[in-house]
Amino acid sequence: MSKNKGSGTHTRSAVSGQYVSNSYGNRHPSTTVREAAGPSGSSGPHYRSAKSGQYVSNSFGKSHPNTTVKEK
């Protein structure tokens, strides 16, 4: 699938961790996460829920690998 270059956001599958097309993300909102483009300034890896878009705890992210995305 594509990396959606130039759109300002990227869509990533929570199941595979790979970038997917925007249309795939629109069809599968509960298992995809939209990410803002740009450099990451965070302090280590974090997990984000594909369902809510909210950051979740490391233990929750590890126990729900198909509905969370690990962000570096």
N, CA, C and O of each residue as an XYZ file, in Angstrom:
288
protein
N       0.826     -1.176      0.000
C       0.000      0.000      0.000
C       0.876      1.246      0.000
O       2.103      1.152      0.019
N       0.249      2.393     -0.021
C       1.009      3.629     -0.148
C       1.276      4.275      1.197
O       0.655      3.936      2.204
N       2.210      5.209      1.195
C       2.565      5.943      2.401
C       1.857      7.293      2.441
O       2.082      8.073      3.366
N       1.000      7.588      1.449
C       0.215      8.825      1.424
C       1.100     10.055      1.449
O       0.863     10.968      2.240
N       2.103     10.098      0.612
C       3.043     11.210      0.603
C       2.347     12.510      0.236
O       1.514     12.551     -0.669
N       2.699     13.566      0.949
C       2.201     14.887      0.640
C       0.854     15.222      1.232
O       0.381     16.344      1.049
N       0.216     14.312      1.928
C      -1.121     14.576      2.440
C      -1.111     15.202      3.830
O      -2.141     15.702      4.282
N       0.026     15.185      4.516
C       0.088     15.745      5.857
C      -0.208     14.732      6.938
O       0.202     14.911      8.085
N      -0.915     13.670      6.590
C      -1.167     12.594      7.542
C      -0.861     11.260      6.880
O      -0.844     11.142      5.654
N      -0.623     10.272      7.709
C      -0.386      8.915      7.239
C      -1.338      8.005      7.986
O      -1.680      8.265      9.139
N      -1.761      6.954      7.338
C      -2.655      5.987      7.958
C      -1.896      4.685      8.137
O      -1.274      4.184      7.201
N      -1.951      4.139      9.352
C      -1.207      2.926      9.673
C      -2.170      1.870     10.222
O      -3.062      2.180     11.012
N      -1.978      0.631      9.795
C      -2.772     -0.484     10.291
C      -2.298     -0.874     11.685
O      -1.097     -1.011     11.921
N      -3.240     -1.053     12.609
C      -2.882     -1.509     13.953
C      -2.549     -2.990     13.947
O      -1.836     -3.461     14.834
N      -3.042     -3.732     12.975
C      -2.800     -5.171     12.904
C      -1.395     -5.455     12.401
O      -0.654     -6.217     13.022
N      -1.019     -4.838     11.260
C       0.284     -5.132     10.648
C       1.351     -4.109     10.996
O       2.542     -4.410     10.912
N       0.946     -2.902     11.387
C       1.907     -1.839     11.651
C       2.383     -1.140     10.396
O       3.201     -0.223     10.470
N       1.882     -1.557      9.242
C       2.311     -0.969      7.980
C       1.412      0.195      7.595
O       0.259      0.284      8.017
N       1.976      1.096      6.771
C       1.186      2.190      6.236
C       0.179      1.635      5.242
O       0.495      0.729      4.472
N      -1.029      2.176      5.259
C      -2.092      1.763      4.353
C      -2.676      3.005      3.692
O      -2.403      4.127      4.118
N      -3.474      2.805      2.660
C      -4.066      3.935      1.944
C      -5.138      4.607      2.802
O      -5.671      4.002      3.733
N      -5.446      5.858      2.479
C      -6.500      6.564      3.195
C      -7.839      5.860      3.024
O      -8.630      5.795      3.965
N      -8.100      5.330      1.824
C      -9.377      4.649      1.601
C      -9.485      3.389      2.464
O     -10.564      3.078      2.969
N      -8.377      2.662      2.635
C      -8.378      1.493      3.522
C      -8.678      1.946      4.953
O      -9.475      1.318      5.650
N      -8.047      3.023      5.383
C      -8.291      3.542      6.724
C      -9.729      3.958      6.937
O     -10.282      3.760      8.019
N     -10.344      4.538      5.909
C     -11.748      4.935      6.009
C     -12.669      3.725      6.115
O     -13.691      3.783      6.799
N     -12.316      2.628      5.444
C     -13.131      1.411      5.489
C     -12.912      0.602      6.765
O     -13.774     -0.189      7.145
N     -11.773      0.788      7.432
C     -11.426      0.010      8.629
C     -11.023      0.942      9.779
O      -9.890      0.867     10.255
N     -11.921      1.809     10.228
C     -11.538      2.805     11.238
C     -11.179      2.230     12.603
O     -10.441      2.863     13.358
N     -11.682      1.047     12.935
C     -11.398      0.510     14.271
C     -10.042     -0.169     14.362
O      -9.590     -0.487     15.462
N      -9.378     -0.401     13.227
C      -8.061     -1.043     13.264
C      -6.999     -0.229     12.547
O      -5.954     -0.765     12.178
N      -7.253      1.068     12.342
C      -6.244      1.942     11.735
C      -6.093      3.214     12.555
O      -7.007      3.627     13.268
N      -4.923      3.822     12.439
C      -4.619      5.052     13.163
C      -4.109      6.072     12.172
O      -3.276      5.755     11.322
N      -4.607      7.308     12.274
C      -4.095      8.397     11.450
C      -2.987      9.081     12.228
O      -3.158      9.427     13.397
N      -1.852      9.274     11.573
C      -0.691      9.892     12.216
C      -0.353     11.188     11.501
O      -0.428     11.265     10.275
N       0.013     12.187     12.252
C       0.466     13.441     11.667
C       1.866     13.255     11.111
O       2.689     12.551     11.696
N       2.128     13.886      9.986
C       3.459     13.809      9.386
C       4.411     14.696     10.165
O       3.991     15.657     10.809
N       5.680     14.374     10.104
C       6.680     15.210     10.752
C       7.546     14.425     11.697
O       7.276     13.257     11.976
N       8.591     15.063     12.193
C       9.513     14.367     13.095
C       8.871     14.094     14.446
O       8.038     14.860     14.929
N       9.274     13.002     15.029
C       8.762     12.629     16.341
C       9.638     13.249     17.416
O      10.860     13.104     17.384
N       9.028     13.931     18.357
C       9.788     14.548     19.433
C       9.477     13.925     20.776
O       9.717     14.534     21.819
N       8.948     12.721     20.760
C       8.534     12.096     22.007
C       9.712     11.479     22.744
O      10.812     11.359     22.205
N       9.462     11.102     23.959
C      10.504     10.524     24.808
C      10.345      9.017     24.902
O      10.081      8.488     25.982
N      10.498      8.337     23.812
C      10.395      6.885     23.817
C       9.115      6.396     23.184
O       8.252      7.197     22.824
N       8.981      5.075     23.043
C       7.803      4.511     22.382
C       6.541      4.634     23.229
O       6.584      4.554     24.456
N       5.420      4.830     22.545
C       4.111      4.931     23.178
C       3.131      4.112     22.356
O       3.386      3.822     21.187
N       2.020      3.741     22.959
C       0.967      3.016     22.264
C      -0.230      3.933     22.084
O      -0.556      4.734     22.960
N      -0.887      3.800     20.915
C      -2.095      4.563     20.621
C      -3.186      3.581     20.214
O      -2.939      2.651     19.447
N      -4.388      3.793     20.728
C      -5.524      2.946     20.401
C      -6.042      3.285     19.010
O      -6.215      4.459     18.682
N      -6.291      2.265     18.189
C      -6.862      2.485     16.865
C      -8.339      2.851     16.966
O      -8.870      3.528     16.085
N      -8.999      2.415     18.019
C     -10.428      2.692     18.168
C     -10.696      4.115     18.625
O     -11.572      4.784     18.076
N      -9.956      4.592     19.624
C     -10.225      5.919     20.180
C      -9.252      6.983     19.699
O      -9.566      8.172     19.737
N      -8.066      6.567     19.244
C      -7.046      7.528     18.851
C      -6.259      8.068     20.033
O      -5.350      8.879     19.856
N      -6.598      7.630     21.228
C      -5.960      8.113     22.447
C      -4.723      7.281     22.771
O      -4.631      6.110     22.404
N      -3.780      7.905     23.463
C      -2.631      7.154     23.959
C      -3.099      6.243     25.083
O      -3.951      6.616     25.889
N      -2.528      5.038     25.126
C      -2.883      4.060     26.155
C      -1.610      3.603     26.854
O      -0.506      3.865     26.379
N      -1.768      2.921     27.978
C      -0.603      2.463     28.741
C       0.146      1.382     27.971
O      -0.409      0.735     27.082
N       1.414      1.199     28.327
C       2.218      0.163     27.687
C       1.611     -1.219     27.904
O       1.601     -2.038     26.986
N       1.107     -1.486     29.104
C       0.531     -2.806     29.376
C      -0.728     -3.038     28.541
O      -0.954     -4.147     28.057
N      -1.546     -2.003     28.369
C      -2.741     -2.137     27.535
C      -2.346     -2.364     26.082
O      -2.925     -3.216     25.408
N      -1.364     -1.610     25.595
C      -0.908     -1.759     24.218
C      -0.357     -3.138     23.930
O      -0.615     -3.710     22.870
N       0.405     -3.674     24.874
C       0.982     -5.010     24.689
C      -0.085     -6.100     24.728
O       0.047     -7.119     24.051
N      -1.137     -5.895     25.512
C      -2.176     -6.917     25.621
C      -3.249     -6.797     24.539
O      -4.104     -7.676     24.430
N      -3.222     -5.727     23.736
C      -4.184     -5.532     22.644
C      -3.439     -5.194     21.349
O      -3.602     -4.094     20.821
N      -2.626     -6.118     20.829
C      -1.774     -5.797     19.677
C      -2.528     -5.537     18.376
O      -1.992     -4.868     17.493
N      -3.755     -6.044     18.227
C      -4.491     -5.850     16.979
C      -5.271     -4.548     16.926
O      -5.779     -4.177     15.868
N      -5.375     -3.846     18.051
C      -6.119     -2.584     18.045
C      -5.292     -1.422     18.575
O      -5.838     -0.359     18.868
N      -3.979     -1.610     18.702
C      -3.095     -0.524     19.116
C      -1.889     -0.463     18.187
O      -1.510     -1.454     17.564
N      -1.296      0.725     18.112
C      -0.102      0.937     17.298
C       0.995      1.450     18.204
O       0.773      2.367     18.995
N       2.182      0.865     18.095
C       3.333      1.321     18.871
C       4.017      2.428     18.084
O       4.483      2.207     16.966
N       4.076      3.614     18.667
C       4.717      4.764     18.031
C       6.069      4.981     18.668
O       6.213      4.909     19.889
N       7.053      5.246     17.845
C       8.411      5.444     18.352
C       8.703      6.891     18.602
O       9.804      7.234     19.031
